[in-house]
Amino acid sequence: MSNPLDAEELRTRVQKALNDHLSMQARRLEDVGPDLGPLLECITDLLRGGKRLRPAFCYWGWRGAGAPDDESIVNAAAALELFQAAALLHDDVMDGSDTRRGLPATHRRMANLHRGNGWTGDGERFGTSAAILAGDLCLSWSDEMFSRSGLPPDTLARGRDVYDLMRTQLMGGQYLDVLEQVLTEADGGGTAERARRVIHFKSAKYTIEHPLLIGGALAGASPDLLAAYSAFGLPLGEAFQLRDDVLGVFGDPAETGKPAGDDLREGKRTVLVALALEAASPAQAASVGQHLGDPHLRADGVAMLRQVITDTGALAAVEGLITDLVAQSRDALAHSDVAEPARGVLADLIHAATARHA
């Protein structure tokens, strides 16, 4: 089976749209001066990678409502990649991540730039500040690219409410994630229920449901079709994030672009970790408490935490949850009125979003 993300050459078209937009923004920044070059390079490198799931679901949400292929909807869908880039840049700062998509995270690259040039002051603070500003630029550019997509004003207006809701709820979900870290460190645990709430708003809605709804709304989809998109997209979005959490612990660095067990070093309080702690013996819980969040965690520590997650049944439980959520998504699609060829592509995208590899 060919990759559904490449149907209608969508990934190539999205990349071209992004390249054109970044070139335009680079010209605008020329008056500011050449010092912006390294920051723009970081943004450009970040936007060369990724699955392009969000543009795909937006585009096929449009096509699923019976609207035709058009470069304007590709431009609007590509704007979601800029929004995703903003979220990643800020998320990496908050998590203290070292890498992103096989390269040093932007705050690390900019800190290295500071050190390499022998500049005065705190290099880490400089890197953090630069990455935050890069994220702010991408957030601003995402709105601009969406508005300038070429879609008629009345068409854009149909999708604007969902677009704005997506951005607001993602930021709320990001805060829930930060709060969860504080609460779990205070009480020594964290529940799977709380972790799933974070997933709901930080990932599930803005990865799949909201892009689908944006595409559908732009195309003038009926309320019934939009409801079907939600019924399809929400469980699939949660399954996508659960799979990402599993890959963050057990994934191959060659595929994930991050060192093995990096989520464990960052101390991410995922559903996987919460379930392990809920079922752990006192000795297992003590081991997790000792090693989870250790930025210097070595391979033997990663192996130990993986063993606890496996032995407590947490890994099997999450795999079962992914299976159930995928089944819900497939059932919702089967009972919807999504037009072809979007129906077939969306069915294939279920696998692309939840496969056991990056």
C-alpha positions in Angstrom: 0.0 0.0 0.0 1.3 3.4 -0.9 1.6 6.0 1.8 -1.8 7.7 2.2 0.1 10.9 3.3 1.3 11.1 -0.3 -2.1 10.8 -1.9 -2.6 13.7 -4.4 1.1 14.4 -3.9 0.0 16.3 -0.7 3.3 16.2 1.2 5.2 17.6 -1.7 2.6 20.3 -2.3 2.5 21.2 1.4 6.3 21.5 1.5 6.3 23.8 -1.5 3.7 26.0 0.1 5.7 26.2 3.3 8.9 27.0 1.3 7.2 29.8 -0.5 5.8 31.3 2.7 9.1 31.1 4.5 10.9 32.7 1.5 8.4 35.6 1.7 8.9 36.0 5.4 12.7 35.9 4.9 12.5 38.8 2.5 10.4 40.7 5.0 13.1 40.2 7.6 15.9 41.4 5.4 15.4 45.0 6.7 15.9 43.7 10.2 19.4 42.5 9.2 21.4 39.3 8.6 21.5 38.4 12.3 18.1 36.7 11.8 19.7 34.1 9.5 20.5 31.4 12.2 17.0 31.7 13.7 15.3 31.4 10.3 17.5 28.4 9.5 16.3 26.6 12.7 12.6 27.2 11.7 13.3 26.1 8.1 15.0 22.9 9.2 12.2 22.1 11.6 9.6 22.6 8.8 11.4 20.1 6.5 10.4 17.2 8.7 7.3 15.6 10.1 4.6 13.4 8.8 2.3 16.2 7.7 -0.7 14.6 9.5 -2.5 17.8 10.3 -2.4 19.2 6.8 -3.5 15.8 5.5 -6.6 15.6 7.8 -7.5 19.2 7.0 -7.2 18.6 3.2 -9.2 15.3 3.3 -11.8 16.9 5.6 -12.3 19.3 2.8 -12.4 16.6 0.1 -14.6 14.4 2.3 -17.3 17.1 2.1 -17.2 16.9 -1.7 -15.0 20.0 -2.3 -12.5 19.7 -5.2 -8.8 19.7 -5.2 -7.3 23.2 -5.1 -4.0 24.8 -4.2 -5.8 27.2 -1.9 -6.9 24.5 0.5 -3.3 23.1 0.4 -2.1 26.5 1.5 -4.6 26.6 4.3 -3.8 23.1 5.4 0.0 23.9 5.3 -0.6 26.7 7.8 -1.3 24.0 10.4 2.4 22.9 10.0 3.5 26.4 11.1 1.2 26.1 14.1 2.6 22.7 14.9 6.1 24.1 14.6 5.2 26.9 17.1 3.9 24.2 19.5 7.0 22.1 19.1 9.4 25.0 19.6 7.7 26.0 22.9 7.2 22.4 24.0 10.9 21.6 23.6 11.8 24.6 25.8 9.3 23.5 28.5 10.5 19.9 28.4 14.2 20.7 28.2 14.4 18.5 25.1 17.8 18.1 23.5 16.7 16.9 20.0 13.9 17.3 17.6 13.5 15.3 14.4 17.1 14.1 14.5 18.6 17.6 15.0 19.5 19.6 18.2 16.4 21.3 19.5 16.3 25.0 18.5 17.0 26.3 22.0 20.1 24.0 22.1 21.2 25.1 18.6 20.9 28.8 19.5 22.7 28.3 22.8 25.5 26.6 20.9 25.6 29.6 18.5 26.1 31.9 21.5 28.9 29.8 22.9 30.6 29.3 19.5 30.7 33.1 19.0 32.1 33.7 22.4 29.3 36.1 23.2 28.9 37.4 26.8 26.0 36.5 29.0 24.1 33.3 29.6 24.1 31.1 26.5 21.3 28.8 27.8 19.1 31.8 28.5 19.9 33.2 25.0 18.9 29.9 23.4 15.7 29.7 25.3 14.7 33.3 24.4 15.5 32.7 20.8 13.4 29.5 20.6 10.5 31.2 22.3 10.7 34.0 19.7 11.0 31.4 16.9 7.8 29.8 18.2 6.1 33.2 18.3 7.0 33.8 14.7 5.6 30.5 13.6 2.4 31.1 15.5 2.0 34.5 13.8 2.9 33.1 10.4 0.4 30.3 10.7 -2.4 32.7 11.0 -1.1 34.8 8.2 -0.7 31.8 5.9 -4.2 30.6 6.7 -5.7 34.0 6.0 -3.7 34.5 2.7 -4.3 30.9 1.5 -6.3 32.1 -1.5 -9.7 30.8 -0.3 -12.5 33.4 -0.7 -13.3 35.4 2.5 -16.7 33.8 3.0 -15.0 30.4 2.8 -12.3 31.3 5.3 -14.9 32.7 7.6 -16.6 29.3 7.8 -13.4 27.7 9.1 -12.2 30.6 11.3 -14.1 29.6 14.5 -12.7 26.1 14.6 -9.2 27.4 13.7 -9.3 29.8 16.6 -10.8 27.2 19.0 -7.9 24.8 18.0 -5.3 27.4 18.9 -6.9 28.3 22.2 -7.5 24.8 23.4 -4.0 23.6 22.5 -2.5 26.3 24.7 -4.9 25.3 27.4 -3.7 21.7 27.0 -0.1 22.7 27.1 -0.8 24.4 30.5 -2.5 21.3 31.7 0.6 19.4 30.8 2.9 21.8 32.7 0.4 21.7 35.7 0.4 17.9 35.6 4.2 17.8 36.0 3.9 20.0 39.1 1.0 18.0 40.6 2.6 14.6 40.1 5.9 15.8 41.5 4.0 17.1 44.6 1.9 13.9 45.2 4.4 11.4 43.8 2.1 10.0 41.3 -0.4 11.1 38.7 -3.4 9.3 37.4 -4.1 7.8 34.0 -7.3 9.8 33.9 -5.5 13.1 34.3 -2.9 12.1 31.7 -5.7 11.3 29.3 -7.3 14.7 29.8 -3.9 16.3 28.9 -3.9 14.1 25.7 -7.4 15.1 24.9 -6.6 18.9 24.6 -2.9 18.9 24.0 -2.8 16.4 21.1 -6.0 14.5 20.2 -8.1 17.5 19.2 -5.5 19.6 17.4 -3.8 16.7 15.7 -6.8 15.1 14.0 -10.3 16.3 15.0 -9.7 20.1 14.6 -7.9 19.8 11.3 -10.7 17.6 10.0 -13.3 20.1 11.2 -11.4 23.0 9.7 -11.3 21.3 6.3 -15.0 20.3 6.6 -16.1 23.7 7.7 -14.2 25.4 4.9 -16.0 23.2 2.5 -19.4 23.9 4.0 -19.9 20.4 5.4 -23.2 19.5 7.0 -23.6 19.3 10.8 -23.9 15.6 10.5 -20.7 15.2 8.6 -18.9 17.5 11.1 -20.2 15.3 13.9 -18.9 12.2 12.1 -15.5 13.9 11.8 -15.4 14.4 15.5 -16.5 10.9 16.2 -13.7 9.7 13.9 -11.0 12.1 14.9 -11.1 12.3 18.7 -10.4 8.6 19.4 -7.9 8.5 16.6 -6.1 11.5 18.0 -5.9 9.9 21.4 -4.6 6.7 19.9 -2.0 8.7 17.9 -0.7 10.3 21.1 -0.7 7.0 23.0 1.4 5.4 20.2 3.8 8.4 20.3 4.2 7.9 24.1 5.0 4.2 23.5 7.6 5.2 20.9 9.0 7.8 23.3 10.0 4.9 25.6 10.4 1.9 23.3 11.0 3.5 19.9 14.0 3.1 17.6 16.1 6.4 17.6 16.7 5.9 13.9 13.0 6.3 13.3 11.9 8.6 16.1 14.7 11.1 15.7 15.3 11.2 19.5 17.6 9.2 21.8 16.3 5.9 23.2 14.1 6.6 26.3 14.3 10.4 25.9 10.7 10.8 27.3 11.9 9.0 30.4 14.8 11.4 30.8 12.4 14.3 30.4 10.2 12.8 33.1 7.0 12.9 30.9 4.0 11.9 33.0 2.2 9.9 30.2 -0.6 7.5 30.4 2.0 4.7 30.1 3.9 6.0 33.1 0.7 6.6 35.1 -0.6 3.1 34.6 2.8 1.6 35.5 2.8 3.6 38.8 -0.8 2.6 39.6 0.1 -1.1 39.3 3.7 -0.9 40.6 4.9 -2.7 43.7 6.6 -0.4 46.3 10.0 -1.5 45.0 9.0 -0.8 41.4 7.5 2.6 42.3 10.7 3.5 44.1 12.8 2.6 41.0 10.5 4.8 38.8 10.8 7.6 41.3 14.6 7.4 41.4 15.1 7.3 37.6 12.2 9.0 35.9 13.2 12.5 35.0 16.9 12.0 35.4 18.5 14.0 32.5 21.6 11.8 32.8 19.8 8.5 32.7 22.0 5.8 31.1 21.0 2.8 29.0 20.7 0.5 32.0 18.3 2.9 33.7 16.2 3.1 30.5 16.2 -0.7 30.4 15.1 -0.9 34.0 12.2 1.6 33.5 11.1 -0.2 30.4 11.0 -3.5 32.4 8.8 -1.9 35.0 6.4 -0.6 32.4 6.2 -4.0 30.8 6.0 -6.1 34.0 3.3 -3.9 35.5 1.1 -4.5 32.4 1.1 -0.8 31.5 2.5 -1.4 28.0 -0.1 -4.1 27.3 -2.9 -1.9 28.7 -1.9 1.0 26.5 -1.7 -1.2 23.4 -5.1 -2.5 24.2 -6.4 1.1 24.6 -4.9 2.0 21.2 -6.7 -1.0 19.6 -10.0 0.0 21.2 -9.7 3.6 20.1 -8.7 2.7 16.5 -11.8 0.4 16.4 -14.0 3.4 17.5 -12.5 5.5 14.8 -13.0 2.9 12.1 -16.6 2.4 13.2 -17.3 6.1 13.0 -15.9 6.3 9.5 -17.9 3.3 8.4 -21.1 4.9 9.5 -20.4 8.4 8.0 -21.2 10.0 4.7 -17.6 10.9 3.8 -17.2 11.3 0.1 -14.7 9.3 -1.9 -11.8 9.3 -2.4 -11.5 10.9 1.0 -13.2 7.9 2.8 -10.5 5.5 1.5 -7.6 7.8 2.3 -8.9 8.5 5.8 -9.2 4.8 6.4 -5.6 4.4 5.4 -4.5 7.3 7.6 -5.7 5.4 10.6 -2.8 3.1 10.2 -0.3 5.9 9.3 -1.3 7.7 12.6 -1.0 4.7 14.9 1.6 2.3 13.3 4.2 0.8 15.6 7.0 2.9 14.2 7.7 6.6 13.9 
